[in-house]
Structures are given as structure tokens and as C-alpha cells.
Amino acid sequence: MILPQHTLADSHIVVVGGGSGIGRAVAGAASTLGARVTIAGRTAAKLEAAASQMEGAVAAAPVDMTDEGAVAVWAAALGPVDHLVISASSAAHGPFGVLETGKVRAMFDAKFFGPYVTARAVLPRIAKGGSITFFSGVLSRRPGLNCSGLGAVNGAVEALTRALSLELGPDIRVNCVSPGMVRSEAYAHLAPEMRDQMYRSTGDSLPLRRVGEVGEIAEAVLFLMTGTYTSGVVLDIDGGHMVRQYATR
Ligand SMILES: NC(=O)c1ccc[n+]([C@@H]2O[C@H](COP(=O)([O-])OP(=O)(O)OC[C@H]3O[C@@H](n4cnc5c(N)ncnc54)[C@H](OP(=O)(O)O)[C@@H]3O)[C@@H](O)[C@H]2O)c1
């Protein structure tokens, strides 16, 4: 049971990555529940379009998480924060021997160091009883071909989650959502047929026989924000990906 004092009404929730995909679903759900929401990402127009489609009080505050100086200025303007959610990231795929090191470093900048510096910059503003939610992904523990760097960065985010849970408790809870494959703008660069084929083949390998929807991941984030006895958790929301059938080469 969610006690009234632990609902999101009147909370300030900051969603970095809130302009699309899972982050937008989290922001939309939280604003529907009466939270004041700030969404962030690099593209102001995308944020403003997303904010205009949400009900309630949603503000757009652009920032590039890989620019530590810009993140400090951005964080200083946020005011008090109750919950910080960081779904923003970018990914690099390719065979280990071929994918350029620079692309893997850029991915660590976006998916590990971005959330790291963002959490550190917002931390002084997070109220007692608040939370931070990071995002990893199933590849940390169920590797995929051509995804070695992405698996490694997910593992780093999960390790950071556990360490910060210990260090920032009891005042602030720190958790991580590890999604399986979810239909989102993250795959917008793929040709539609290739994307559908990827969704189908991944879905077929899962106990639930389908990939996820962004709203299903957002539900988990709402739980982690309001769950007063959850910290240090890596929550798999993945259609059963952890027990999936082995991929074929
Ligand atoms: N979708 C999946 O199948 C899946 C599977 C496993 C894990 N995940 C993880 O779940 C999280 C959310 O994924 P998603 O599908 O919602 O992705 P998405 O739709 O691509 O959203 C990512 C958002 O992050 C923003 N962003 C990217 N780089 C940024 C930066 N440097 N600074 C600030 N904002 C930045 C992007 O906006 P701008 O480009 O405008 O900045 C975008 O709105 C990610 O951590 C992802 O790795 C997703």
C-alpha cells in the first residue's frame, strides 16, 4: 500500500531523458499523479513538444549531461528536488575488435559519467526522503553479441547504484531499473522492417513472448520513487529476459 505521504503529489521530479522513450513515459505518469515535473535532454524543441503533450506542471530544462560545467549551472536552477530519474543515454554497438575505442568512451561519457555528474550536481538539492533512479539494461548480466561495451557500462551503472545506496542512505534512496528491450525512440534510427524483425526475434526468445512498452518501465520507476523501503535495488523489468532462451548466432 502506498501511504498518502509517499505519493508523488506536489513532489518535484526531475527526469533527465524525459523528452522521449521511457523518460517521457515516467514524466507523463508522474505529472498525471500531481507531481511537478522537470524534463531534461539536449534538444529544447523535443522537450517542449513532449511537455506540451503532458497534463499538469511540466517544465523543459535542456542540458547535455556530458558537459559537467553546463550540468552544474542547470542543477543550480532546479530548486528543491524530491526525485531524480536519469534515463538519458546513448549506446554504441559493434564487434569487440572493430568498434572504435572512441565510440565506447563516448558511450561511457553519455551513460555512466553523464548520470554520475548529474546525480552529484543535483544531490545537494534532493530532499530527505527523496530518491535517485538510474538506468542500466539486461546486457550487464545477459550479454549480447556486439554489445560488450554496452554490457560493461550497464554493469558500471549498477555498481554505482549499490555504492551510492550505501553512501547516501538513509536520507536518499538510490535504485536502478534494468529494462529489457522496449519499443522506444532509441531504435528510431533503424529501418522499420529491421526494427520490427528485432522486436519480433527478441520477443520470441522471452518468457512473455514480446518486447516491452515504455509505460511498463515507467510503472517500475514510480514504484522505486514511492517505495520507502527500496534502496540499492537493480530492478529487472524485462519480460523475463534474465531467463530467456539463449540467442542463436
Ligand atoms: N529501449 C530499450 O530497449 C532499452 C533497453 C535496455 C536499456 N535501456 C535503457 O533505458 C534508458 C532509457 O532508454 P529509452 O529507450 O527511453 O531511450 P531514448 O528514447 O533514446 O531516450 C534517451 C533520451 O536521452 C536524451 N539524451 C541522450 N544523451 C543525452 C545527454 N548527453 N544529455 C542529456 N540527455 C541526453 C535524449 O534526448 P536528446 O537526444 O535530445 O538529448 C533522449 O530523449 C537508457 O539508459 C537505455 O540505455 C533501454
The ligand as an ORCA input file, in Angstrom:
! r2SCAN-3c Opt
* xyz 0 1
  N      14.730      0.977    -25.073
  C      15.334     -0.163    -24.764
  O      15.109     -1.219    -25.403
  C      16.306     -0.237    -23.605
  C      16.853     -1.483    -23.269
  C      17.758     -1.546    -22.204
  C      18.113     -0.397    -21.535
  N      17.566      0.796    -21.895
  C      17.988      1.986    -21.168
  O      16.856      2.695    -20.724
  C      17.157      4.093    -20.724
  C      16.099      4.844    -21.493
  O      16.049      4.357    -22.827
  P      14.998      4.905    -23.898
  O      14.610      3.778    -24.754
  O      13.977      5.722    -23.232
  O      15.963      5.866    -24.750
  P      15.612      7.127    -25.675
  O      14.185      7.139    -26.099
  O      16.662      7.133    -26.745
  O      15.809      8.368    -24.693
  C      17.035      8.801    -24.293
  C      16.918     10.296    -24.048
  O      18.158     10.751    -23.519
  C      18.441     12.021    -24.049
  N      19.893     12.157    -24.036
  C      20.791     11.416    -24.730
  N      22.029     11.834    -24.472
  C      21.914     12.860    -23.589
  C      22.844     13.707    -22.956
  N      24.169     13.621    -23.184
  N      22.390     14.649    -22.097
  C      21.051     14.772    -21.851
  N      20.117     13.997    -22.440
  C      20.550     13.065    -23.306
  C      17.850     12.005    -25.463
  O      17.430     13.283    -25.891
  P      18.412     14.254    -26.730
  O      18.975     13.433    -27.859
  O      17.528     15.362    -27.165
  O      19.454     14.672    -25.775
  C      16.631     11.108    -25.292
  O      15.454     11.860    -25.100
  C      18.567      4.223    -21.295
  O      19.509      4.262    -20.251
  C      18.738      2.952    -22.071
  O      20.096      2.574    -22.224
  C      16.670      0.909    -22.905
*
